Structures are given as C-alpha cells and as structure tokens.
C-alpha cells in the first residue's frame, strides 16, 4: 500500500479530539473512518506518482468544492464516485489548505 506516512500523521493530528477514529488500509491506501463512516483517505496517484487526498464531502457540496485548488472528481475505478473528491498535493500542501479539507469532510460526516 502506497501512501505517505507523513500525510497520514498530519491528518491524524487534525482528527484527534471528540471523534471515534478508526484507520483501515483499503483501496490501495489508508482510509480514516470517523464515527464508523468513511471520511478521508490518502493514497498515491500511480500516474502522477504523487500523494493525493480522498475527501468525502457529499453530493450537495461536491460541485461547489470541485473548483478549489487541487480538487478534481474522484474517479477511482474509471467511474466518478459522487460525493467524493480527489485533492492533489497543491490543494493540501499548506496547513491551512489541509485544515480546510479535513473540516469539509468532518462537516459532511456529522450529517450522516
């Protein structure tokens, strides 16, 4: 499984406190389950050779967030997975950008 342990630790730090967190190795990477629901994930884009973030934002927010820096449709199997986005490194390299995506994923997680 190819993913950045450094990125995983950056996410773990943000998820601490108040939430029931579980990590699962799946889909070629690492998935963070929050309160029993898939929330965030990380893996490596094989074509680009770069880390990427998988964020569950829900169908309602997906279109608004699709145009944020580094964001694109999640097409993991060649078919778009509605309600999820891939975020390329330019969209999460800064601490503020990663905070933004973790916050969006947690907001949707609370609605489930």
N, C-alpha and C positions, 0 to 999 in steps of 0.2 A: 504494500500500500504506500503510495507516494503522496506525502503531504509534508508541509513544513511544521516541524515541532515548535519552532519559534512563533509562527502564526497561531498555532493551537494554544500556546501559552498566553498570547495576547488576548485571545477570546476567552479562555478560562478566567482570566483576571476580571474581565468585564461581566461575566455571568455569575460571579460569586455574590452571595447575599440574597436570602429570601426565596430563591427558586430551587426546586428539586432538579438537579442537573445529572444527566447520565450521558456518557460518551459511548458511541458504538462505531466500530470500524465496519463501514459498508460503502457501497458504490465507489470503490477504489480510493476511499479517503476516510475522513473522520467526521461523524455526524454528532452534533450536540442536541440532545433531547432535553427539553425544558418542560417540567411538569408532565412528563410522559408523551410529549408531542415533538415531532421533528421541528427544529427551529433554525439552526445554522449548520453549515458543513464546510469543510475545506478539502480540496484535492489538488491535483496538478493537471493542468491542461496539457495533454500529451502533444498536441500540435504545436503549441507555443512554448512548451517546456517551462511554463510559469505557474506559480501558485494561483489559485482562484478561490473565491469565497462563494458559497451557495447560501442564498438567503431566502427564507420563506416569508413573503410579505402579503400574501393573499391576492386574489384576483382583482379586488377593487383598487388596491394601491399599485398593482403591477404597472399599469400604463403610465401613471404619474412618475414612478421611480425609474422607469426604463431609460429615461433621458439623462439621468445623473451620470457623472464622470465614472467611466469604467463599467457601467451597467449594461447588461445585454440579456436577451431571453435565455432561459435555461433549456437547452436542447440536448440534454444528456444522452439520449438514445437516438437522436436524429429527429425526434418529435418534441415540440415545445411542451414543457411542463408548466401549465398555467399556475400562477400564484407563487412561482419561484423565479429568482434571478441569479445569474452568474455575475460576479463582480471581479473584474480583472485588477491586477495589482495597483494600477494608477488610481483606482477607486477606494482602496483601503490602506495604502501605504502610510498615510498620516494618521496620527492617533485620533484626530477629530473625525476623519472620514470613517475609520473603523467604528468609532463610537456611534456615528450616525446609523450605520448598517445594523449593528447589534441592537440599537434602540428600535429600529423599524421591525426587526424580527421579533423582539420581545413584545412590542405593541400588538402585533398580529397574534402571537402566541396566547396572550391574555384573552383574546376574543374566541379562541377555540373551546 
